[in-house]
Amino acid sequence: MKVIIYLLLIFSTGILGAQNDEKEEVKKTVEIFFDGFHNQDSTLIKSATSSTIIMQTIGRDKEGTSVVKTSDFNNFLKSIVSIPDTTKFREKLLSYQIQIDGSMANAWTPYEFWVNDTLSHCGVNSFQLHKQDGIWKIIYIIDTRRREHCN
C-alpha cells in the first residue's frame, strides 16, 4: 500500500510540475507581447502572436451601450510604433490566471493603463493561445476597457 501511495505522489508531482512549466511558458509569451508593446517593437510583438491573430475590445459607445469592436492587427502595430517619444505609456498587469488544456491556453490578466503617469483606464485582457510545434502563440485577444471602478 505504501508503494502505491509513493508512486501516486511521484506521478502527481511530475504532472503538477509539467503543468506549472506550461503555465510559465504561456506567461512568458504574454510578457514578450508586452515587452514589444512597451518598447514599440512590432517584430517582438509579432514573435508572440499567430499570423492570424484576432483582436477585440469590449467597451461602451456614446450612448453607453456595451459594444464589441474588432481591430485590425496591422493597424494596431502601426498605432503602437507611431506613439511619439514624448508620450510615456505602460499597461500594468495586476495578475495572471492561466488555464491550459492540451495545446490551448487562456491567460486572464486584469490591468491598469497609464499614460504620462496618469491612470487612463483599466480592465481585463483575455489571451487565447495555441501551442504549435512546441511554441505558444497568441491567437486571440479580447479586453475590456473602463474608466470607472479602477482601484
ABEGO torsion letter per residue (X at the ends): XAAAAAAAAAAAAAAAAAAAAAAAAAAAAAAAAAAAAAAGBAAAAAAABBAABBBBBBBBBAAGBBBBBBBBAAAAAAAAAABBAABBBBBBBABBBBBBBEABBBBBBBBBBBBGGBBABBEBBBBBBBBBGGBBBBABBBBBBBABGAX
